[in-house]
Amino acid sequence: MTQDERRMYLIHALLAEDARYQGIEIPADVFQQKRLLRALFNVRMPIPVSAEFLTVQDAYLQEETRQKGITDIADLTPMQEGLYLWQGDITTLRCGAIVNAANSQMLGCFCPNHGCIDNAIQTYAGVQLRTVCAELMEKQGHEEETGRAKLTPAFNLPCDYVLHTVGPIVGHWLTRKDRELLASCYRSCLELAEQNGIQSVAFCCISTGEFHFPNDKAAEIAVRTVKEYKHQTHSKIEVIFNVFKDIDLELYQNLLQ
């Protein structure tokens, strides 16, 4: 199958899953086809899927990521010993684990084509990730607590694992509790990574954006918490601070230089 054929197969298969989708026309434009496919991935519940679907999906997603370009941690230069700064799409990063800024349901973002990192990770990992997250949450029996972390395979992402953590949602002003919970997110991810023998972790800017944590305060807490953890535990784990916005790049450059 070509990439175009895979995309059309997946769209048809996902549209056929729900009678409400039967009137949807598939656009001729490739960009719009990709948006439709991503939207269908985003709203799909964690239900069983055929082995054939997974084979086609996996080939499609891996090729999409390959075309975007994969960055390997081995090709990055540390700003300090064991600490890296990289601006780019975290779903294209090859390392031990990437961190997902999840919500308390831990099932991913259901908003079609939303710009959050949770949406991107769930999309390019494939439908298997939401299924595994649903199994974890069913076993747990309650929503995920803020500041904790869970580990899943990365499936079609170039990294090995995904660490899911729920950051604090900031209200009208930043509280001491918000700061403590954000620091807990970083510690929980590092602890869980090392418990599972993971040697490198890429952190997104947890709780900024949709959760309204001020970017400068979040960056300070991230760098301080990681440094304290490495110092206190004598850990050799390598940490990438992954940023997407220019404002975060500047903040982390100032903190790490």
Secondary structure in CASP SS format (residue, H / E / C, confidence):
PFRMAT SS
TARGET T0000
AUTHOR 0000-0000-0000
METHOD secondary structure of the structure
MODEL  1
M C 1.00
T C 1.00
Q H 1.00
D H 1.00
E H 1.00
R H 1.00
R H 1.00
M H 1.00
Y H 1.00
L H 1.00
I H 1.00
H H 1.00
A H 1.00
L H 1.00
L H 1.00
A C 1.00
E C 1.00
D C 1.00
A H 1.00
R H 1.00
Y H 1.00
Q C 1.00
G C 1.00
I C 1.00
E C 1.00
I C 1.00
P C 1.00
A C 1.00
D C 1.00
V H 1.00
F H 1.00
Q H 1.00
Q H 1.00
K H 1.00
R H 1.00
L H 1.00
L H 1.00
R H 1.00
A H 1.00
L H 1.00
F H 1.00
N H 1.00
V H 1.00
R C 1.00
M C 1.00
P C 1.00
I C 1.00
P C 1.00
V C 1.00
S C 1.00
A H 1.00
E H 1.00
F H 1.00
L H 1.00
T H 1.00
V H 1.00
Q H 1.00
D H 1.00
A H 1.00
Y H 1.00
L H 1.00
Q H 1.00
E H 1.00
E H 1.00
T H 1.00
R H 1.00
Q H 1.00
K H 1.00
G C 1.00
I C 1.00
T E 1.00
D E 1.00
I H 1.00
A H 1.00
D H 1.00
L C 1.00
T C 1.00
P C 1.00
M C 1.00
Q E 1.00
E C 1.00
G C 1.00
L E 1.00
Y E 1.00
L E 1.00
W E 1.00
Q E 1.00
G C 1.00
D C 1.00
I H 1.00
T H 1.00
T H 1.00
L E 1.00
R E 1.00
C C 1.00
G C 1.00
A E 1.00
I E 1.00
V E 1.00
N E 1.00
A E 1.00
A E 1.00
N C 1.00
S C 1.00
Q C 1.00
M C 1.00
L C 1.00
G C 1.00
C C 1.00
F C 1.00
C C 1.00
P C 1.00
N C 1.00
H C 1.00
G C 1.00
C C 1.00
I H 1.00
D H 1.00
N H 1.00
A H 1.00
I H 1.00
Q H 1.00
T H 1.00
Y H 1.00
A H 1.00
G C 1.00
V H 1.00
Q H 1.00
L H 1.00
R H 1.00
T H 1.00
V H 1.00
C H 1.00
A H 1.00
E H 1.00
L H 1.00
M H 1.00
E H 1.00
K H 1.00
Q H 1.00
G C 1.00
H C 1.00
E C 1.00
E C 1.00
E C 1.00
T C 1.00
G C 1.00
R C 1.00
A E 1.00
K E 1.00
L E 1.00
T E 1.00
P E 1.00
A C 1.00
F C 1.00
N C 1.00
L C 1.00
P C 1.00
C C 1.00
D C 1.00
Y E 1.00
V E 1.00
L E 1.00
H E 1.00
T E 1.00
V E 1.00
G C 1.00
P C 1.00
I C 1.00
V C 1.00
G C 1.00
H C 1.00
W C 1.00
L C 1.00
T C 1.00
R H 1.00
K H 1.00
D H 1.00
R H 1.00
E H 1.00
L H 1.00
L H 1.00
A H 1.00
S H 1.00
C H 1.00
Y H 1.00
R H 1.00
S H 1.00
C H 1.00
L H 1.00
E H 1.00
L H 1.00
A H 1.00
E H 1.00
Q H 1.00
N C 1.00
G C 1.00
I C 1.00
Q C 1.00
S E 1.00
V E 1.00
A E 1.00
F E 1.00
C C 1.00
C C 1.00
I C 1.00
S C 1.00
T C 1.00
G H 1.00
E H 1.00
F H 1.00
H C 1.00
F C 1.00
P C 1.00
N H 1.00
D H 1.00
K H 1.00
A H 1.00
A H 1.00
E H 1.00
I H 1.00
A H 1.00
V H 1.00
R H 1.00
T H 1.00
V H 1.00
K H 1.00
E H 1.00
Y H 1.00
K H 1.00
H H 1.00
Q H 1.00
T H 1.00
H C 1.00
S C 1.00
K C 1.00
I C 1.00
E E 1.00
V E 1.00
I E 1.00
F E 1.00
N E 1.00
V E 1.00
F C 1.00
K C 1.00
D H 1.00
I H 1.00
D H 1.00
L H 1.00
E H 1.00
L H 1.00
Y H 1.00
Q H 1.00
N H 1.00
L H 1.00
L H 1.00
Q C 1.00
END
